[in-house]
Amino acid sequence: MNGMAVPDKQGILLRVGLYLLFAFMGVLLFPVILQPLGIILMTTLSTFAAAAVANAVVVRIYERGRLSDVGLGWSLSSGREFLTGTGTGVAAAMFVILVPMALRMVNFQRAEAPAEHPWAAFAFGCGSLFFGVVGEELLFRGYAFQLLVRSWGPFATILPTSVIFGLMHSANPGASPLGIINTVAWGILLGYAVWRTGALWLPIGLHFGWNLTLPLVGSNLSGLTMGVTGYTLKWNVGVLWSGGDYGVEGSVFTTLVVVALFFGLRKLIPPADATES
């Protein structure tokens, strides 16, 4: 994936164990420190802080602090991957909203008065979501993930980390079995994108485009209500189609779009080794 050397088995366990220790400490500590900022900022910034510290410490110790060893190295293809991912994430989110609208399963409803300064609220939402996305990608698919992919292979790494990614969302408001399954599926897709490109830019874009669009159209995001526009989605079908309080991420529509995205990435994005050769 990138230029990091693969240590022996004992070295891998030491590095991953140290990474998990710092990540776990950060996940416990930073939400307490950032709690006065409110649930949105607390959630996004604490994830980012925990991931940044865990990656920075381990990479500083073992890899001389190179960004390429956490998947954030910049190359000619990085910007293209980020923009491609963001556009694809936006399109996927619009699909899971526009198709139900066309089938008259959902419509817009005013939930509250719009923000007094809508552009400021939009900028705040974008910034919060971006930090949250980068934090989740670094935490679940950063240094430890990429080291394990190189040593254990993609299947043995992507599936278990994606299950953990899904279970980490199980305490979110409105979490449902299908919502967690879809979140696991998203984890597989994003992990596959890292393995396919050898970097985090494509999954960051996919994740950000999706997370940005859903609150803008009035959907809950993994159970969290952001209320950016003052509108919400009014569904007239069951939870299987609407996702309930978890948002459309807990619906069959998301299941379908994630499967479609997986096959699309497999067809359109060459493996990292092929790109480098």
Steps between C-alpha positions, in 0.01 A plus 500: 500500500759756603869480569487383863711196583314198637648385835495145630198358682613624842566845359155515340330406827705761688417780257131416472473453876660838567271660241190346659612612845530865397181485294302346788633759745408777260149366437441500876671828585421747222117477520524600867726795419289617205155436649431874562514559122175309439430155359592574135839659569570259783436200275695621197794669669554229763521235227742714303715575804516134611591384149755776442681432827505122453630524145747779573659323798546162333612642166744732678652207687520249215480688169666838567166683480431466129144584389519232232505238776149596613368531144509881484806543280432736212555406136364601161211258543403604857285798407332306222420214737356737761282685249389174336409358838314813609299517179418131522396531865270793417346309209446191715330704773275671246405160359372373836287816531382566143391143425265483803372849408425383146314203649310741731633335812634825647467878476654806662348654809600814691631388837614827648589854405813516285822617660534876543825489301454203261837534326681507832301194610589329171871579542490380860331177393749442218797555729361277774415221258836518326694467826271215603554318171878541505500384862301184426712417196824549694368304796368197312705505179817686592842366598399179681249404229750553218772311685266204552390504135864471394572216741168310528337585170186701419231246589639418845529873578204671333223272631582508875579872505173567318306299758661710774417814300135395490482400864647837602181655356267265688468742792384783270139619535256290297757232413334195344631161382477603134662834580796324660523253209505792256768674706709181492446491121618861477808402700573220252457741208727763655762243600489360147556853366811537718638168380411580139672840495763464775385827661220659703393770253236300311328365815518844666325644195236227489433530871493882495273529196250260655512654849470854364200436274269311736466778763450757223194312371361453851601145584645393834863395471569177688229604745620859543279795400691803373210719381710705257218613271202490735337223295463130566383197306144381560473130416173317443649150492646264760841501664637246250476769228548817704764389749300645790677730745840375382437671167500365148828321577283241675291430189503250215583783261838544668564127481443510125715807438796367702498175301485700175789723613713196581465355151548846349828552687617154405443576133615863480791528748813299420689338790776710656772268368368538145491879538859510619636274225 
